[in-house]
Amino acid sequence: MKELKQQLNTIFQQHKEKYKSLYNDGGGLQAQAENGNNFSPVIKSLSDKLISKANEFLDKNGTEKKSDIENHIKELIRDFNSLMINPYN
């Protein structure tokens, strides 16, 4: 389980860096619109990869830790959502 959480955290960090590279810190309405457009595919990719990695783990190890894994993924997605406004936090 610890190894899976590390893998999920690595996926999170990769997507955080990806969004940082796309982020427009110009501050105007155009920058905000661009950031929204750039954020959507990155968070979709993050969600897909986190779920895929968790499913691989569950297929190999059974489902007794499923709720712990789901909660960790929800926490990562919630944390990522907060990065939309400022990915440098």
N, CA and C atoms as an extended XYZ file, in Angstrom:
267
Properties=species:S:1:pos:R:3:atomname:S:1:resname:S:1:resid:I:1 pbc="F F F"
N         0.828       -1.192        0.000 N   MET     1
C         0.000        0.000        0.000 CA  MET     1
C         0.873        1.257        0.000 C   MET     1
N         1.941        1.234        0.789 N   LYS     2
C         2.844        2.381        0.861 CA  LYS     2
C         3.463        2.653       -0.510 C   LYS     2
N         3.840        1.591       -1.197 N   GLU     3
C         4.429        1.734       -2.535 CA  GLU     3
C         3.417        2.338       -3.511 C   GLU     3
N         2.169        1.915       -3.425 N   LEU     4
C         1.130        2.468       -4.297 CA  LEU     4
C         0.957        3.960       -4.032 C   LEU     4
N         0.900        4.357       -2.775 N   LYS     5
C         0.742        5.781       -2.452 CA  LYS     5
C         1.912        6.592       -3.007 C   LYS     5
N         3.110        6.037       -2.946 N   GLN     6
C         4.270        6.722       -3.516 CA  GLN     6
C         4.108        6.877       -5.029 C   GLN     6
N         3.629        5.825       -5.689 N   GLN     7
C         3.410        5.889       -7.133 CA  GLN     7
C         2.335        6.916       -7.477 C   GLN     7
N         1.260        6.953       -6.702 N   LEU     8
C         0.190        7.924       -6.935 CA  LEU     8
C         0.698        9.347       -6.709 C   LEU     8
N         1.515        9.534       -5.688 N   ASN     9
C         2.085       10.854       -5.425 CA  ASN     9
C         3.032       11.286       -6.546 C   ASN     9
N         3.765       10.336       -7.113 N   THR    10
C         4.647       10.639       -8.243 CA  THR    10
C         3.833       11.078       -9.449 C   THR    10
N         2.740       10.383       -9.717 N   ILE    11
C         1.847       10.763      -10.818 CA  ILE    11
C         1.310       12.171      -10.574 C   ILE    11
N         0.921       12.464       -9.344 N   PHE    12
C         0.436       13.797       -8.978 CA  PHE    12
C         1.498       14.856       -9.277 C   PHE    12
N         2.723       14.618       -8.843 N   GLN    13
C         3.803       15.591       -9.050 CA  GLN    13
C         4.095       15.804      -10.536 C   GLN    13
N         4.046       14.730      -11.326 N   GLN    14
C         4.270       14.858      -12.767 CA  GLN    14
C         3.214       15.759      -13.397 C   GLN    14
N         1.978       15.586      -12.992 N   HIS    15
C         0.895       16.403      -13.546 CA  HIS    15
C         0.958       17.841      -13.032 C   HIS    15
N         1.396       18.007      -11.806 N   LYS    16
C         1.575       19.357      -11.266 CA  LYS    16
C         2.622       20.104      -12.092 C   LYS    16
N         3.726       19.444      -12.390 N   GLU    17
C         4.775       20.067      -13.201 CA  GLU    17
C         4.282       20.350      -14.617 C   GLU    17
N         3.498       19.445      -15.157 N   LYS    18
C         2.926       19.645      -16.497 CA  LYS    18
C         2.060       20.901      -16.511 C   LYS    18
N         1.185       21.043      -15.508 N   TYR    19
C         0.312       22.212      -15.460 CA  TYR    19
C         1.122       23.489      -15.241 C   TYR    19
N         2.154       23.418      -14.400 N   LYS    20
C         3.007       24.591      -14.197 CA  LYS    20
C         3.610       25.060      -15.516 C   LYS    20
N         4.004       24.103      -16.352 N   SER    21
C         4.629       24.470      -17.625 CA  SER    21
C         3.634       25.122      -18.578 C   SER    21
N         2.344       24.874      -18.389 N   LEU    22
C         1.303       25.447      -19.243 CA  LEU    22
C         0.689       26.714      -18.654 C   LEU    22
N         0.919       26.957      -17.381 N   TYR    23
C         0.251       28.030      -16.648 CA  TYR    23
C         0.682       29.403      -17.159 C   TYR    23
N        -0.291       30.261      -17.389 N   ASN    24
C        -0.053       31.641      -17.808 CA  ASN    24
C        -0.290       32.532      -16.595 C   ASN    24
N         0.781       33.120      -16.081 N   ASP    25
C         0.629       33.945      -14.881 CA  ASP    25
C         0.465       35.428      -15.207 C   ASP    25
N        -0.073       35.716      -16.384 N   GLY    26
C        -0.314       37.088      -16.805 CA  GLY    26
C        -1.339       37.821      -15.970 C   GLY    26
N        -2.245       37.118      -15.347 N   GLY    27
C        -3.185       37.711      -14.422 CA  GLY    27
C        -4.455       38.274      -15.020 C   GLY    27
N        -4.520       38.463      -16.310 N   GLY    28
C        -5.724       39.021      -16.912 CA  GLY    28
C        -6.774       37.964      -17.197 C   GLY    28
N        -7.884       38.429      -17.753 N   LEU    29
C        -8.975       37.507      -18.091 CA  LEU    29
C        -8.552       36.495      -19.142 C   LEU    29
N        -7.746       36.926      -20.113 N   GLN    30
C        -7.266       36.007      -21.147 CA  GLN    30
C        -6.409       34.905      -20.521 C   GLN    30
N        -5.542       35.280      -19.594 N   ALA    31
C        -4.694       34.299      -18.912 CA  ALA    31
C        -5.544       33.316      -18.120 C   ALA    31
N        -6.566       33.813      -17.439 N   GLN    32
C        -7.446       32.937      -16.670 CA  GLN    32
C        -8.176       31.959      -17.582 C   GLN    32
N        -8.623       32.443      -18.739 N   ALA    33
C        -9.309       31.563      -19.691 CA  ALA    33
C        -8.360       30.495      -20.213 C   ALA    33
N        -7.139       30.890      -20.551 N   GLU    34
C        -6.143       29.922      -21.027 CA  GLU    34
C        -5.840       28.885      -19.948 C   GLU    34
N        -5.703       29.350      -18.718 N   ASN    35
C        -5.411       28.422      -17.623 CA  ASN    35
C        -6.545       27.421      -17.430 C   ASN    35
N        -7.775       27.886      -17.538 N   GLY    36
C        -8.915       26.972      -17.442 CA  GLY    36
C        -8.906       25.945      -18.555 C   GLY    36
N        -8.602       26.404      -19.771 N   ASN    37
C        -8.536       25.486      -20.913 CA  ASN    37
C        -7.390       24.494      -20.771 C   ASN    37
N        -6.278       24.931      -20.209 N   ASN    38
C        -5.126       24.046      -20.022 CA  ASN    38
C        -5.321       23.098      -18.843 C   ASN    38
N        -6.073       23.540      -17.844 N   PHE    39
C        -6.250       22.751      -16.626 CA  PHE    39
C        -7.093       21.499      -16.873 C   PHE    39
N        -8.153       21.650      -17.646 N   SER    40
C        -9.104       20.541      -17.840 CA  SER    40
C        -8.455       19.262      -18.349 C   SER    40
N        -7.666       19.304      -19.440 N   PRO    41
C        -7.070       18.042      -19.896 CA  PRO    41
C        -6.028       17.480      -18.930 C   PRO    41
N        -5.359       18.352      -18.185 N   VAL    42
C        -4.347       17.865      -17.242 CA  VAL    42
C        -5.015       17.142      -16.078 C   VAL    42
N        -6.087       17.704      -15.536 N   ILE    43
C        -6.753       17.023      -14.407 CA  ILE    43
C        -7.453       15.750      -14.888 C   ILE    43
N        -7.944       15.738      -16.115 N   LYS    44
C        -8.549       14.516      -16.679 CA  LYS    44
C        -7.493       13.425      -16.772 C   LYS    44
N        -6.323       13.781      -17.303 N   SER    45
C        -5.228       12.820      -17.407 CA  SER    45
C        -4.803       12.328      -16.023 C   SER    45
N        -4.710       13.250      -15.071 N   LEU    46
C        -4.348       12.873      -13.702 CA  LEU    46
C        -5.348       11.867      -13.141 C   LEU    46
N        -6.618       12.169      -13.244 N   SER    47
C        -7.661       11.272      -12.725 CA  SER    47
C        -7.575        9.901      -13.376 C   SER    47
N        -7.441        9.883      -14.700 N   ASP    48
C        -7.366        8.613      -15.426 CA  ASP    48
C        -6.169        7.783      -14.979 C   ASP    48
N        -5.011        8.422      -14.832 N   LYS    49
C        -3.802        7.681      -14.467 CA  LYS    49
C        -3.839        7.207      -13.015 C   LYS    49
N        -4.383        8.030      -12.124 N   LEU    50
C        -4.504        7.601      -10.727 CA  LEU    50
C        -5.428        6.393      -10.612 C   LEU    50
N        -6.556        6.450      -11.286 N   ILE    51
C        -7.524        5.344      -11.233 CA  ILE    51
C        -6.947        4.091      -11.874 C   ILE    51
N        -6.262        4.252      -12.995 N   SER    52
C        -5.659        3.109      -13.675 CA  SER    52
C        -4.617        2.430      -12.781 C   SER    52
N        -3.758        3.226      -12.159 N   LYS    53
C        -2.724        2.672      -11.273 CA  LYS    53
C        -3.367        1.977      -10.068 C   LYS    53
N        -4.407        2.566       -9.515 N   ALA    54
C        -5.103        1.956       -8.382 CA  ALA    54
C        -5.761        0.644       -8.791 C   ALA    54
N        -6.369        0.618       -9.961 N   ASN    55
C        -7.009       -0.612      -10.433 CA  ASN    55
C        -5.997       -1.721      -10.654 C   ASN    55
N        -4.817       -1.386      -11.173 N   GLU    56
C        -3.753       -2.386      -11.329 CA  GLU    56
C        -3.399       -2.983       -9.969 C   GLU    56
N        -3.250       -2.118       -8.983 N   PHE    57
C        -2.915       -2.570       -7.634 CA  PHE    57
C        -4.006       -3.470       -7.072 C   PHE    57
N        -5.251       -3.053       -7.217 N   LEU    58
C        -6.372       -3.830       -6.679 CA  LEU    58
C        -6.508       -5.177       -7.378 C   LEU    58
N        -6.245       -5.217       -8.682 N   ASP    59
C        -6.302       -6.486       -9.415 CA  ASP    59
C        -5.277       -7.480       -8.883 C   ASP    59
N        -4.115       -6.984       -8.494 N   LYS    60
C        -3.044       -7.852       -8.018 CA  LYS    60
C        -3.169       -8.188       -6.534 C   LYS    60
N        -3.748       -7.289       -5.755 N   ASN    61
C        -3.686       -7.405       -4.298 CA  ASN    61
C        -5.027       -7.536       -3.599 C   ASN    61
N        -6.097       -7.610       -4.339 N   GLY    62
C        -7.406       -7.695       -3.699 CA  GLY    62
C        -7.934       -6.321       -3.337 C   GLY    62
N        -9.146       -6.306       -2.823 N   THR    63
C        -9.830       -5.028       -2.621 CA  THR    63
C        -9.985       -4.626       -1.157 C   THR    63
N        -9.242       -5.267       -0.246 N   GLU    64
C        -9.456       -4.946        1.164 CA  GLU    64
C        -9.050       -3.515        1.516 C   GLU    64
N        -8.190       -2.905        0.752 N   LYS    65
C        -7.754       -1.529        1.023 CA  LYS    65
C        -8.395       -0.533        0.056 C   LYS    65
N        -9.452       -0.933       -0.607 N   LYS    66
C       -10.057       -0.101       -1.648 CA  LYS    66
C       -10.480        1.269       -1.131 C   LYS    66
N       -11.121        1.336        0.014 N   SER    67
C       -11.598        2.634        0.514 CA  SER    67
C       -10.425        3.550        0.872 C   SER    67
N        -9.338        2.995        1.397 N   ASP    68
C        -8.149        3.808        1.682 CA  ASP    68
C        -7.571        4.391        0.396 C   ASP    68
N        -7.526        3.576       -0.638 N   ILE    69
C        -6.996        4.016       -1.929 CA  ILE    69
C        -7.899        5.084       -2.526 C   ILE    69
N        -9.201        4.850       -2.490 N   GLU    70
C       -10.150        5.838       -3.025 CA  GLU    70
C       -10.013        7.173       -2.298 C   GLU    70
N        -9.879        7.125       -0.989 N   ASN    71
C        -9.741        8.357       -0.209 CA  ASN    71
C        -8.455        9.103       -0.557 C   ASN    71
N        -7.381        8.356       -0.778 N   HIS    72
C        -6.114        8.996       -1.141 CA  HIS    72
C        -6.225        9.664       -2.514 C   HIS    72
N        -6.866        8.990       -3.456 N   ILE    73
C        -7.054        9.568       -4.788 CA  ILE    73
C        -7.919       10.823       -4.700 C   ILE    73
N        -8.990       10.767       -3.929 N   LYS    74
C        -9.845       11.954       -3.758 CA  LYS    74
C        -9.050       13.121       -3.180 C   LYS    74
N        -8.200       12.828       -2.230 N   GLU    75
C        -7.373       13.870       -1.615 CA  GLU    75
C        -6.418       14.485       -2.645 C   GLU    75
N        -5.801       13.641       -3.466 N   LEU    76
C        -4.888       14.151       -4.490 CA  LEU    76
C        -5.623       15.015       -5.508 C   LEU    76
N        -6.793       14.593       -5.915 N   ILE    77
C        -7.570       15.370       -6.888 CA  ILE    77
C        -8.020       16.692       -6.264 C   ILE    77
N        -8.425       16.660       -5.025 N   ARG    78
C        -8.814       17.895       -4.327 CA  ARG    78
C        -7.612       18.845       -4.240 C   ARG    78
N        -6.447       18.295       -3.910 N   ASP    79
C        -5.236       19.114       -3.847 CA  ASP    79
C        -4.896       19.696       -5.216 C   ASP    79
N        -5.085       18.896       -6.257 N   PHE    80
C        -4.771       19.374       -7.606 CA  PHE    80
C        -5.736       20.473       -8.027 C   PHE    80
N        -7.000       20.341       -7.677 N   ASN    81
C        -7.983       21.380       -8.007 CA  ASN    81
C        -7.563       22.735       -7.446 C   ASN    81
N        -6.963       22.737       -6.278 N   SER    82
C        -6.542       24.000       -5.668 CA  SER    82
C        -5.393       24.649       -6.432 C   SER    82
N        -4.727       23.892       -7.293 N   LEU    83
C        -3.605       24.424       -8.065 CA  LEU    83
C        -4.046       25.212       -9.294 C   LEU    83
N        -5.331       25.137       -9.649 N   MET    84
C        -5.787       25.817      -10.859 CA  MET    84
C        -5.485       27.310      -10.793 C   MET    84
N        -5.714       27.924       -9.650 N   ILE    85
C        -5.500       29.358       -9.488 CA  ILE    85
C        -4.010       29.693       -9.377 C   ILE    85
N        -3.265       28.863       -8.650 N   ASN    86
C        -1.837       29.106       -8.474 CA  ASN    86
C        -1.105       27.778       -8.299 C   ASN    86
N        -0.471       27.272       -9.364 N   PRO    87
C         0.208       25.975       -9.273 CA  PRO    87
C         1.531       26.024       -8.514 C   PRO    87
N         1.909       27.186       -8.030 N   TYR    88
C         3.190       27.322       -7.335 CA  TYR    88
C         3.060       27.175       -5.828 C   TYR    88
N         1.871       26.875       -5.340 N   ASN    89
C         1.671       26.648       -3.898 CA  ASN    89
C         2.176       25.293       -3.507 C   ASN    89
